[in-house]
Amino acid sequence: MKIISQVNQSEGTKLNGLKDGNLICHYQDFPEVFDNFQKTIKERGVTRENNICLEVENSLKSAIALLFLLEKGYSFLLLPKPQKKSSSPINSEQFIPSFCRYKLSTKNLTNNGEEINLTDPDKYLQIEENPEWINNKSQISDTQPKLYIKTSGSTGQPKMAVHSHYKLEGNVRNCVKRLGLNSKDRVAIPVPIYHMYGLGAAFLPSVSVGASIDLQKGANLLMYLQREQQFNPNVAFMTPIFCETLLKGRKSTRKYRLTIAAGDRCREETFSKYESRMGTLVKLYGSTEMGAISAASPDEGIEVRSQTVGKPMAEVQMRLQASPELGKKEEDVGELWCYHNYGFDGYVDNHGDPVHQSPENQEDGWFRTKDLGRILADDHIEVLGRSDHSVNRDGLLVFFSEVEQAIESISGIDSVVVVSKGESQRGKALTAYCVPAKGSEISVTEIKSFCFNILPKRAIPDYVNIVKSLPLMSNGKVDRQKLMG
Protein backbone atom coordinates (compact mmCIF):
# COMPACT_ATOMS: atom_id res chain seq x y z
CA MET A 1 0.00 0.00 0.00
CA LYS A 2 2.05 2.94 -1.29
CA ILE A 3 0.98 6.00 0.65
CA ILE A 4 4.10 8.00 1.51
CA SER A 5 5.73 7.46 -1.89
CA GLN A 6 2.58 8.75 -3.61
CA VAL A 7 2.37 11.76 -1.29
CA ASN A 8 5.98 12.72 -2.06
CA GLN A 9 5.18 12.73 -5.77
CA SER A 10 2.56 15.41 -5.19
CA GLU A 11 3.33 19.11 -5.30
CA GLY A 12 3.08 21.20 -2.16
CA THR A 13 2.88 18.34 0.38
CA LYS A 14 6.49 17.54 1.25
CA LEU A 15 6.76 20.15 3.99
CA ASN A 16 3.55 18.90 5.56
CA GLY A 17 3.80 16.03 7.97
CA LEU A 18 2.84 14.35 11.22
CA LYS A 19 3.05 15.71 14.77
CA ASP A 20 2.24 14.25 18.17
CA GLY A 21 2.89 17.19 20.48
CA ASN A 22 6.58 16.36 20.91
CA LEU A 23 7.97 15.31 17.54
CA ILE A 24 7.39 16.11 13.90
CA CYS A 25 8.24 14.22 10.71
CA HIS A 26 7.78 15.83 7.30
CA TYR A 27 6.63 13.66 4.42
CA GLN A 28 9.86 14.30 2.57
CA ASP A 29 11.79 12.73 5.48
CA PHE A 30 9.86 9.47 5.52
CA PRO A 31 11.89 7.67 2.79
CA GLU A 32 15.10 8.04 4.84
CA VAL A 33 13.31 6.91 8.01
CA PHE A 34 11.85 3.91 6.17
CA ASP A 35 15.24 2.89 4.76
CA ASN A 36 16.71 2.82 8.24
CA PHE A 37 13.62 1.04 9.53
CA GLN A 38 14.11 -1.66 6.91
CA LYS A 39 17.74 -2.18 7.93
CA THR A 40 16.81 -2.45 11.60
CA ILE A 41 14.12 -5.10 11.24
CA LYS A 42 16.15 -7.03 8.65
CA GLU A 43 19.00 -7.29 11.12
CA ARG A 44 16.53 -8.73 13.64
CA GLY A 45 15.41 -11.43 11.17
CA VAL A 46 11.93 -10.04 10.44
CA THR A 47 10.75 -10.72 6.88
CA ARG A 48 7.53 -10.23 4.91
CA GLU A 49 6.76 -13.93 5.40
CA ASN A 50 6.29 -13.30 9.13
CA ASN A 51 3.03 -12.06 10.60
CA ILE A 52 3.73 -9.20 13.01
CA CYS A 53 1.87 -7.79 15.98
CA LEU A 54 2.23 -4.01 16.13
CA GLU A 55 1.38 -2.27 19.39
CA VAL A 56 0.10 1.18 18.51
CA GLU A 57 -0.72 4.43 20.27
CA ASN A 58 -1.36 7.90 18.85
CA SER A 59 2.32 8.81 18.78
CA LEU A 60 4.60 9.67 15.88
CA LYS A 61 6.84 6.64 16.44
CA SER A 62 3.87 4.27 16.33
CA ALA A 63 2.54 6.02 13.23
CA ILE A 64 5.91 5.64 11.50
CA ALA A 65 5.99 1.91 12.25
CA LEU A 66 2.42 1.48 11.00
CA LEU A 67 3.03 3.39 7.78
CA PHE A 68 6.27 1.48 7.17
CA LEU A 69 4.52 -1.90 7.41
CA LEU A 70 1.82 -0.74 5.01
CA GLU A 71 4.26 0.87 2.58
CA LYS A 72 6.49 -2.22 2.43
CA GLY A 73 3.69 -4.78 2.28
CA TYR A 74 3.95 -6.60 5.63
CA SER A 75 1.09 -8.56 7.19
CA PHE A 76 0.38 -7.37 10.71
CA LEU A 77 -2.09 -7.20 13.58
CA LEU A 78 -2.90 -3.90 15.29
CA LEU A 79 -3.20 -3.87 19.07
CA PRO A 80 -3.33 -0.95 21.51
CA LYS A 81 -0.05 -0.27 23.26
CA PRO A 82 -0.29 -1.22 26.97
CA GLN A 83 -0.50 1.88 29.13
CA LYS A 84 1.73 0.62 31.93
CA LYS A 85 5.33 -0.29 31.29
CA SER A 86 6.45 -3.70 32.45
CA SER A 87 9.53 -5.86 32.32
CA SER A 88 7.37 -9.00 32.18
CA PRO A 89 7.64 -11.47 29.30
CA ILE A 90 5.83 -10.66 26.07
CA ASN A 91 2.82 -12.90 26.60
CA SER A 92 2.09 -11.66 30.14
CA GLU A 93 1.95 -7.98 29.12
CA GLN A 94 -0.64 -8.55 26.42
CA PHE A 95 -1.78 -11.73 24.75
CA ILE A 96 -0.19 -12.01 21.31
CA PRO A 97 -1.91 -14.52 18.96
CA SER A 98 0.24 -17.49 18.05
CA PHE A 99 0.11 -16.71 14.32
CA CYS A 100 2.19 -13.56 14.94
CA ARG A 101 5.90 -14.38 15.11
CA TYR A 102 7.12 -10.95 16.22
CA LYS A 103 5.88 -8.10 18.35
CA LEU A 104 6.88 -4.57 17.34
CA SER A 105 6.51 -1.66 19.72
CA THR A 106 8.21 1.67 20.30
CA LYS A 107 9.94 3.33 23.24
CA ASN A 108 9.26 6.96 24.06
CA LEU A 109 12.61 8.07 25.49
CA THR A 110 16.22 6.97 25.71
CA ASN A 111 17.73 5.97 29.05
CA ASN A 112 18.99 9.48 29.75
CA GLY A 113 15.61 11.02 28.94
CA GLU A 114 16.59 12.67 25.65
CA GLU A 115 14.26 12.53 22.67
CA ILE A 116 15.18 9.95 20.04
CA ASN A 117 16.19 10.83 16.50
CA LEU A 118 13.45 9.48 14.23
CA THR A 119 15.99 8.56 11.56
CA ASP A 120 17.57 6.10 14.01
CA PRO A 121 14.80 3.52 14.65
CA ASP A 122 17.31 1.17 16.28
CA LYS A 123 17.09 3.44 19.34
CA TYR A 124 13.29 3.42 19.71
CA LEU A 125 12.04 0.28 17.96
CA GLN A 126 11.52 -2.81 20.11
CA ILE A 127 11.32 -6.19 18.37
CA GLU A 128 10.57 -9.36 20.32
CA GLU A 129 9.85 -12.89 19.14
CA ASN A 130 6.56 -14.30 20.37
CA PRO A 131 7.21 -17.44 22.47
CA GLU A 132 3.68 -18.62 21.61
CA TRP A 133 4.35 -18.49 17.87
CA ILE A 134 3.46 -21.60 15.89
CA ASN A 135 4.94 -22.03 12.44
CA ASN A 136 1.68 -22.45 10.56
CA LYS A 137 2.76 -22.50 6.92
CA SER A 138 -0.82 -22.14 5.73
CA GLN A 139 -0.74 -18.59 7.04
CA ILE A 140 2.08 -17.51 4.71
CA SER A 141 0.85 -19.21 1.54
CA ASP A 142 -1.16 -16.11 0.59
CA THR A 143 1.21 -13.56 -0.90
CA GLN A 144 -1.25 -10.67 -0.46
CA PRO A 145 -0.35 -8.60 2.63
CA LYS A 146 -3.02 -8.53 5.32
CA LEU A 147 -4.09 -6.20 8.09
CA TYR A 148 -5.69 -7.79 11.16
CA ILE A 149 -7.90 -5.63 13.39
CA LYS A 150 -9.68 -6.78 16.54
CA THR A 151 -13.36 -5.98 16.71
CA SER A 152 -14.31 -3.66 19.54
CA GLY A 153 -16.12 -6.30 21.55
CA SER A 154 -19.03 -3.92 22.17
CA THR A 155 -21.49 -6.65 21.13
CA GLY A 156 -19.79 -9.74 22.49
CA GLN A 157 -16.52 -11.66 22.13
CA PRO A 158 -13.89 -9.72 20.12
CA LYS A 159 -12.62 -11.32 16.91
CA MET A 160 -9.90 -10.46 14.41
CA ALA A 161 -11.13 -9.14 11.07
CA VAL A 162 -8.82 -9.64 8.09
CA HIS A 163 -8.37 -6.85 5.53
CA SER A 164 -6.19 -6.93 2.44
CA HIS A 165 -4.03 -3.85 1.92
CA TYR A 166 -5.67 -3.42 -1.49
CA LYS A 167 -9.18 -3.21 -0.04
CA LEU A 168 -8.01 -0.95 2.75
CA GLU A 169 -6.72 1.42 0.08
CA GLY A 170 -10.18 1.42 -1.52
CA ASN A 171 -11.69 2.48 1.79
CA VAL A 172 -9.14 5.29 2.02
CA ARG A 173 -10.05 6.60 -1.44
CA ASN A 174 -13.75 6.53 -0.56
CA CYS A 175 -13.22 8.63 2.57
CA VAL A 176 -11.02 11.17 0.78
CA LYS A 177 -13.61 11.68 -1.93
CA ARG A 178 -16.70 11.80 0.30
CA LEU A 179 -15.15 14.08 2.96
CA GLY A 180 -13.24 16.29 0.52
CA LEU A 181 -9.89 15.98 2.33
CA ASN A 182 -6.93 17.78 0.74
CA SER A 183 -3.29 18.74 1.31
CA LYS A 184 -4.23 22.13 2.77
CA ASP A 185 -6.08 20.53 5.67
CA ARG A 186 -4.70 20.48 9.20
CA VAL A 187 -6.24 17.41 10.78
CA ALA A 188 -6.62 16.73 14.51
CA ILE A 189 -6.96 13.02 15.37
CA PRO A 190 -7.76 12.36 19.05
CA VAL A 191 -9.39 8.98 18.24
CA PRO A 192 -7.18 5.84 18.46
CA ILE A 193 -5.56 4.80 15.18
CA TYR A 194 -5.60 1.11 16.09
CA HIS A 195 -9.39 1.08 15.46
CA MET A 196 -10.82 1.12 11.94
CA TYR A 197 -12.40 4.56 12.38
CA GLY A 198 -9.19 6.23 13.49
CA LEU A 199 -7.10 4.30 10.98
CA GLY A 200 -9.19 3.86 7.85
CA ALA A 201 -11.36 6.98 7.97
CA ALA A 202 -9.13 9.52 9.73
CA PHE A 203 -5.39 8.75 9.67
CA LEU A 204 -4.73 6.99 6.35
CA PRO A 205 -7.03 9.23 4.24
CA SER A 206 -5.37 12.33 5.75
CA VAL A 207 -1.90 10.92 5.06
CA SER A 208 -2.83 9.92 1.51
CA VAL A 209 -3.62 13.54 0.54
CA GLY A 210 -0.51 14.91 2.29
CA ALA A 211 -2.41 16.81 4.97
CA SER A 212 -0.74 18.03 8.15
CA ILE A 213 -1.77 15.76 11.04
CA ASP A 214 -1.75 16.13 14.82
CA LEU A 215 -1.98 12.78 16.61
CA GLN A 216 -3.24 12.99 20.18
CA LYS A 217 -2.61 10.18 22.64
CA GLY A 218 -5.18 9.68 25.38
CA ALA A 219 -6.75 13.02 24.51
CA ASN A 220 -8.74 14.83 27.16
CA LEU A 221 -10.36 18.26 26.98
CA LEU A 222 -7.48 20.26 28.44
CA MET A 223 -4.91 18.53 26.25
CA TYR A 224 -7.08 18.96 23.16
CA LEU A 225 -7.57 22.68 23.73
CA GLN A 226 -3.83 23.18 24.26
CA ARG A 227 -2.94 21.27 21.11
CA GLU A 228 -5.70 23.01 19.17
CA GLN A 229 -4.15 26.38 20.00
CA GLN A 230 -0.69 25.19 18.92
CA PHE A 231 -1.69 23.25 15.80
CA ASN A 232 -4.72 25.29 14.60
CA PRO A 233 -6.62 22.42 12.92
CA ASN A 234 -9.43 22.97 10.43
CA VAL A 235 -10.56 19.31 10.34
CA ALA A 236 -11.14 17.00 13.31
CA PHE A 237 -12.19 13.37 13.75
CA MET A 238 -14.05 12.79 17.02
CA THR A 239 -16.55 10.61 18.80
CA PRO A 240 -19.97 12.11 19.60
CA ILE A 241 -19.09 11.96 23.30
CA PHE A 242 -15.95 14.04 22.72
CA CYS A 243 -18.01 16.53 20.68
CA GLU A 244 -20.21 16.99 23.74
CA THR A 245 -17.17 17.33 26.00
CA LEU A 246 -15.72 20.01 23.74
CA LEU A 247 -18.98 21.96 23.72
CA LYS A 248 -19.16 21.93 27.52
CA GLY A 249 -15.54 22.92 28.02
CA ARG A 250 -15.18 25.59 25.35
CA LYS A 251 -16.29 29.08 26.30
CA SER A 252 -15.88 30.72 22.89
CA THR A 253 -16.93 29.89 19.33
CA ARG A 254 -14.27 28.22 17.20
CA LYS A 255 -15.08 27.23 13.60
CA TYR A 256 -13.70 24.16 11.82
CA ARG A 257 -14.03 23.53 8.10
CA LEU A 258 -15.22 20.05 8.95
CA THR A 259 -15.70 17.74 11.93
CA ILE A 260 -16.40 14.04 11.44
CA ALA A 261 -18.16 12.10 14.21
CA ALA A 262 -18.46 8.31 14.39
CA GLY A 263 -18.54 5.48 16.88
CA ASP A 264 -21.81 6.03 18.75
CA ARG A 265 -25.11 7.93 18.71
CA CYS A 266 -24.89 11.67 18.16
CA ARG A 267 -27.71 13.48 19.96
CA GLU A 268 -29.74 15.97 17.91
CA GLU A 269 -29.17 18.68 20.51
CA THR A 270 -25.41 18.08 20.35
CA PHE A 271 -25.45 18.19 16.56
CA SER A 272 -27.27 21.53 16.34
CA LYS A 273 -25.15 23.17 19.06
CA TYR A 274 -21.93 21.92 17.51
CA GLU A 275 -22.92 23.23 14.07
CA SER A 276 -23.67 26.69 15.41
CA ARG A 277 -20.45 26.99 17.42
CA MET A 278 -17.91 24.75 15.69
CA GLY A 279 -18.85 24.54 12.01
CA THR A 280 -19.90 21.75 9.66
CA LEU A 281 -20.44 18.36 11.30
CA VAL A 282 -20.98 15.09 9.43
CA LYS A 283 -21.71 11.61 10.73
CA LEU A 284 -19.77 8.64 9.37
CA TYR A 285 -21.07 5.09 9.61
CA GLY A 286 -18.89 2.01 9.45
CA SER A 287 -17.55 -1.03 11.22
CA THR A 288 -14.35 -2.94 11.84
CA GLU A 289 -15.38 -5.43 9.16
CA MET A 290 -16.75 -3.15 6.45
CA GLY A 291 -14.63 -0.06 7.00
CA ALA A 292 -16.39 3.15 5.97
CA ILE A 293 -19.91 2.25 4.83
CA SER A 294 -21.47 5.69 4.43
CA ALA A 295 -21.04 9.33 5.35
CA ALA A 296 -22.91 12.51 4.69
CA SER A 297 -21.30 14.97 2.31
CA PRO A 298 -20.16 18.27 3.90
CA ASP A 299 -22.09 20.04 1.13
CA GLU A 300 -25.45 18.61 2.18
CA GLY A 301 -27.87 20.58 4.34
CA ILE A 302 -27.88 20.34 8.12
CA GLU A 303 -31.21 18.51 8.17
CA VAL A 304 -29.79 15.69 6.04
CA ARG A 305 -26.53 15.56 7.97
CA SER A 306 -28.21 15.54 11.38
CA GLN A 307 -30.82 12.90 10.57
CA THR A 308 -28.81 10.50 8.37
CA VAL A 309 -25.35 9.04 7.89
CA GLY A 310 -25.45 9.98 4.23
CA LYS A 311 -25.40 7.74 1.19
CA PRO A 312 -23.36 4.55 0.80
CA MET A 313 -19.73 4.95 -0.28
CA ALA A 314 -18.58 3.84 -3.74
CA GLU A 315 -18.67 0.05 -4.20
CA VAL A 316 -21.14 -0.25 -1.29
CA GLN A 317 -24.69 -1.58 -1.47
CA MET A 318 -27.18 -1.58 1.40
CA ARG A 319 -30.40 -3.46 1.95
CA LEU A 320 -32.99 -3.93 4.69
CA GLN A 321 -33.91 -7.35 5.96
CA ALA A 322 -36.92 -8.03 8.13
CA SER A 323 -36.34 -9.47 11.57
CA PRO A 324 -38.92 -11.30 13.71
CA GLU A 325 -37.61 -9.29 16.66
CA LEU A 326 -38.98 -6.07 15.14
CA GLY A 327 -42.51 -6.80 16.31
CA LYS A 328 -44.99 -4.16 15.15
CA LYS A 329 -42.46 -1.45 14.44
CA GLU A 330 -42.81 0.60 11.24
CA GLU A 331 -42.67 -1.43 8.04
CA ASP A 332 -39.80 0.62 6.61
CA VAL A 333 -37.48 -0.37 9.48
CA GLY A 334 -35.24 -3.42 9.26
CA GLU A 335 -31.77 -4.77 9.87
CA LEU A 336 -29.12 -3.18 7.69
CA TRP A 337 -27.08 -5.54 5.54
CA CYS A 338 -24.00 -4.35 3.65
CA TYR A 339 -22.22 -5.53 0.50
CA HIS A 340 -18.84 -3.83 0.21
CA ASN A 341 -16.21 -4.55 -2.45
CA TYR A 342 -13.64 -3.10 -0.03
CA GLY A 343 -14.90 -4.99 3.00
CA PHE A 344 -13.04 -7.56 5.06
CA ASP A 345 -11.99 -11.04 3.92
CA GLY A 346 -13.25 -12.84 7.03
CA TYR A 347 -12.29 -13.58 10.64
CA VAL A 348 -9.42 -15.56 12.08
CA ASP A 349 -8.85 -17.04 15.52
CA ASN A 350 -5.77 -16.77 17.71
CA HIS A 351 -4.01 -19.43 15.62
CA GLY A 352 -4.72 -17.58 12.39
CA ASP A 353 -7.24 -20.18 11.24
CA PRO A 354 -10.45 -18.99 9.55
CA VAL A 355 -13.53 -18.54 11.71
CA HIS A 356 -16.53 -19.50 9.63
CA GLN A 357 -19.66 -17.39 10.00
CA SER A 358 -23.20 -18.71 9.99
CA PRO A 359 -25.54 -17.77 7.11
CA GLU A 360 -27.51 -15.58 9.52
CA ASN A 361 -24.53 -13.19 9.67
CA GLN A 362 -23.02 -13.48 6.17
CA GLU A 363 -24.72 -14.48 2.96
CA ASP A 364 -23.35 -14.35 -0.62
CA GLY A 365 -20.97 -11.53 0.25
CA TRP A 366 -23.59 -9.60 2.26
CA PHE A 367 -22.69 -8.76 5.85
CA ARG A 368 -25.20 -8.35 8.67
CA THR A 369 -24.33 -5.12 10.50
CA LYS A 370 -26.73 -5.90 13.36
CA ASP A 371 -27.92 -2.29 13.17
CA LEU A 372 -31.54 -1.29 12.67
CA GLY A 373 -32.32 1.48 10.25
CA ARG A 374 -34.12 2.88 7.26
CA ILE A 375 -33.02 3.36 3.66
CA LEU A 376 -34.76 6.51 2.43
CA ALA A 377 -36.04 7.09 -1.08
CA ASP A 378 -32.93 9.10 -2.01
CA ASP A 379 -30.65 6.28 -0.70
CA HIS A 380 -29.67 8.16 2.45
CA ILE A 381 -29.34 5.87 5.46
CA GLU A 382 -30.87 6.48 8.85
CA VAL A 383 -29.37 4.34 11.62
CA LEU A 384 -31.72 3.81 14.56
CA GLY A 385 -29.47 1.74 16.78
CA ARG A 386 -28.20 -1.77 17.18
CA SER A 387 -30.68 -4.61 16.96
CA ASP A 388 -29.47 -5.77 20.37
CA HIS A 389 -30.13 -2.24 21.66
CA SER A 390 -33.87 -2.76 21.35
CA VAL A 391 -36.39 -5.09 22.99
CA ASN A 392 -39.97 -6.22 22.56
CA ARG A 393 -42.27 -4.99 25.31
CA ASP A 394 -46.03 -5.39 25.16
CA GLY A 395 -45.55 -6.81 21.65
CA LEU A 396 -43.96 -3.58 20.35
CA LEU A 397 -40.34 -2.72 19.68
CA VAL A 398 -38.66 -0.26 22.05
CA PHE A 399 -35.37 1.34 20.96
CA PHE A 400 -32.92 2.14 23.73
CA SER A 401 -31.94 5.29 21.80
CA GLU A 402 -35.52 6.61 21.88
CA VAL A 403 -35.75 6.08 25.64
CA GLU A 404 -32.34 7.72 26.10
CA GLN A 405 -33.33 10.76 24.04
CA ALA A 406 -36.55 11.19 26.02
CA ILE A 407 -34.83 11.03 29.42
CA GLU A 408 -32.05 13.35 28.23
CA SER A 409 -34.73 15.97 27.56
CA ILE A 410 -35.43 16.14 31.31
CA SER A 411 -33.93 19.24 32.92
CA GLY A 412 -31.06 18.24 35.19
CA ILE A 413 -30.02 15.19 33.14
CA ASP A 414 -26.75 15.30 31.21
CA SER A 415 -26.61 11.86 29.56
CA VAL A 416 -28.34 8.50 29.71
CA VAL A 417 -27.63 4.93 28.65
CA VAL A 418 -30.31 2.24 28.66
CA VAL A 419 -29.58 -1.49 28.83
CA SER A 420 -31.73 -4.57 29.21
CA LYS A 421 -31.20 -6.82 32.21
CA GLY A 422 -33.63 -9.47 33.41
CA GLU A 423 -37.35 -9.75 32.80
CA SER A 424 -40.42 -7.65 33.64
CA GLN A 425 -44.18 -7.95 33.24
CA ARG A 426 -43.93 -6.15 29.89
CA GLY A 427 -41.11 -8.35 28.57
CA LYS A 428 -37.39 -7.65 28.81
CA ALA A 429 -36.58 -5.33 31.70
CA LEU A 430 -35.04 -1.91 31.05
CA THR A 431 -32.49 -0.16 33.26
CA ALA A 432 -31.53 3.49 32.74
CA TYR A 433 -28.15 4.82 33.93
CA CYS A 434 -28.44 8.61 34.26
CA VAL A 435 -25.63 11.13 34.65
CA PRO A 436 -26.95 14.35 36.27
CA ALA A 437 -26.01 17.74 34.83
CA LYS A 438 -23.45 19.75 36.75
CA GLY A 439 -25.04 21.17 39.90
CA SER A 440 -28.20 19.11 39.49
CA GLU A 441 -29.66 17.28 42.50
CA ILE A 442 -32.35 15.42 40.57
CA SER A 443 -33.50 12.20 42.26
CA VAL A 444 -34.44 8.74 41.00
CA THR A 445 -38.05 9.40 42.05
CA GLU A 446 -38.17 12.61 40.00
CA ILE A 447 -36.72 10.89 36.93
CA LYS A 448 -39.26 8.07 37.15
CA SER A 449 -42.07 10.60 37.53
CA PHE A 450 -40.95 12.45 34.39
CA CYS A 451 -40.70 9.16 32.49
CA PHE A 452 -44.41 8.46 33.12
CA ASN A 453 -45.23 11.80 31.46
CA ILE A 454 -42.92 11.66 28.44
CA LEU A 455 -42.71 7.95 27.53
CA PRO A 456 -45.30 5.37 26.49
CA LYS A 457 -45.87 2.75 29.18
CA ARG A 458 -43.95 0.04 27.30
CA ALA A 459 -40.81 2.28 27.18
CA ILE A 460 -40.70 3.36 30.85
CA PRO A 461 -37.53 1.91 32.46
CA ASP A 462 -38.12 -0.63 35.21
CA TYR A 463 -35.04 0.62 37.07
CA VAL A 464 -33.28 3.99 37.19
CA ASN A 465 -29.74 4.44 38.54
CA ILE A 466 -27.95 7.76 39.01
CA VAL A 467 -24.21 7.54 38.27
CA LYS A 468 -21.39 10.10 38.20
CA SER A 469 -20.13 8.99 34.77
CA LEU A 470 -20.54 6.26 32.16
CA PRO A 471 -17.80 3.68 31.51
CA LEU A 472 -16.12 4.08 28.14
CA MET A 473 -14.13 1.73 25.94
CA SER A 474 -10.90 2.86 24.28
CA ASN A 475 -12.74 3.72 21.06
CA GLY A 476 -14.95 6.23 22.87
CA LYS A 477 -18.10 4.10 22.90
CA VAL A 478 -20.04 3.52 26.10
CA ASP A 479 -19.10 0.15 27.59
CA ARG A 480 -22.59 -1.34 27.78
CA GLN A 481 -21.22 -4.78 28.64
CA LYS A 482 -19.79 -3.33 31.85
CA LEU A 483 -23.13 -1.76 32.73
CA MET A 484 -24.84 -5.09 32.18
CA GLY A 485 -22.33 -6.97 34.34
Summary of the structure (lengths in Angstrom):
residues: 485
radius of gyration: 23.0
end to end distance: 41.6
largest distance: 70.0
contacts: 1579
relative contact order: 0.10
helix: 30%
strand: 29%
